[in-house]
Amino acid sequence: MRFRYKRPNITEVSTELDTVLEVMLSDWFIIIDLFWYCAIFTLLMFPVLHTVTMSIVFFFSSYVFFNSLFFFIIKKARKNSAGF
């Protein structure tokens, strides 16, 4: 069955890969991704946190911490490297 499958042109693959990389490196995608990682992290830490209030505080504090880490370190590094 492999002989029936036509391989795509390298330029088509390259444009699709550029589109995927553009979406995955967009700021909104990373912020949404950080939201889900913090939610999963909070659910895994729930036995240690004891109350729902502490879980909510832990979620928001970890979300704010990782977002600030992204904006202050990674986004600045990306902006500085774009100039070169």
PEPE-V545921 format. One record per residue. N is the residue number from 1. RES is the residue in one small letter. PHI is phi in radians with two decimals (NA if undefined). PSI is psi in whole degrees, 0 to 359 (* if undefined). D_LAST is the distance of its C-alpha to the last C-alpha in whole Angstrom. Layout:
((N RES PHI PSI D_LAST) (N RES PHI PSI D_LAST))
This chain:
((1 m NA 342 48) (2 r -1.15 330 44) (3 f -1.22 343 45) (4 r -1.47 340 46) (5 y -1.47 123 42) (6 k -1.57 127 40) (7 r -1.27 140 36) (8 p -1.27 157 34) (9 n -1.19 149 31) (10 i -1.13 329 28) (11 t -1.23 325 26) (12 e -1.15 318 28) (13 v -1.13 319 27) (14 s -1.12 318 24) (15 t -1.18 321 24) (16 e -1.15 320 26) (17 l -1.14 321 23) (18 d -1.11 321 20) (19 t -1.13 316 23) (20 v -1.13 317 24) (21 l -1.12 322 20) (22 e -1.10 319 19) (23 v -1.22 316 23) (24 m -1.23 336 22) (25 l -1.70 5 19) (26 s -1.27 151 20) (27 d -1.13 320 21) (28 w -1.14 321 25) (29 f -1.11 319 25) (30 i -1.19 321 24) (31 i -1.14 317 26) (32 i -1.16 321 29) (33 d -1.10 318 28) (34 l -1.11 325 28) (35 f -1.05 313 32) (36 w -1.21 323 33) (37 y -1.12 319 32) (38 c -1.19 324 33) (39 a -1.15 316 37) (40 i -1.16 320 37) (41 f -1.08 320 37) (42 t -1.17 319 39) (43 l -1.12 324 42) (44 l -1.26 332 41) (45 m -1.56 359 42) (46 f -1.00 321 45) (47 p -1.11 335 48) (48 v -1.51 333 46) (49 l -1.45 342 46) (50 h 1.25 318 49) (51 t -2.20 161 49) (52 v -1.22 324 48) (53 t -1.10 317 46) (54 m -1.15 326 45) (55 s -1.15 318 43) (56 i -1.15 317 42) (57 v -1.11 318 41) (58 f -1.11 318 39) (59 f -1.08 309 37) (60 f -1.15 322 36) (61 s -1.20 320 35) (62 s -1.21 323 33) (63 y -1.12 315 31) (64 v -1.15 319 30) (65 f -1.10 312 29) (66 f -1.24 327 27) (67 n -1.17 317 25) (68 s -1.16 323 24) (69 l -1.07 318 23) (70 f -1.12 312 21) (71 f -1.24 323 20) (72 f -1.47 329 19) (73 i -1.81 302 17) (74 i -1.28 316 16) (75 k -1.18 323 15) (76 k -1.14 319 13) (77 a -1.13 322 11) (78 r -1.16 322 11) (79 k -1.20 320 10) (80 n -1.20 324 7) (81 s -1.33 339 6) (82 a -1.26 335 6) (83 g -1.28 338 4) (84 f -1.53 * 0))
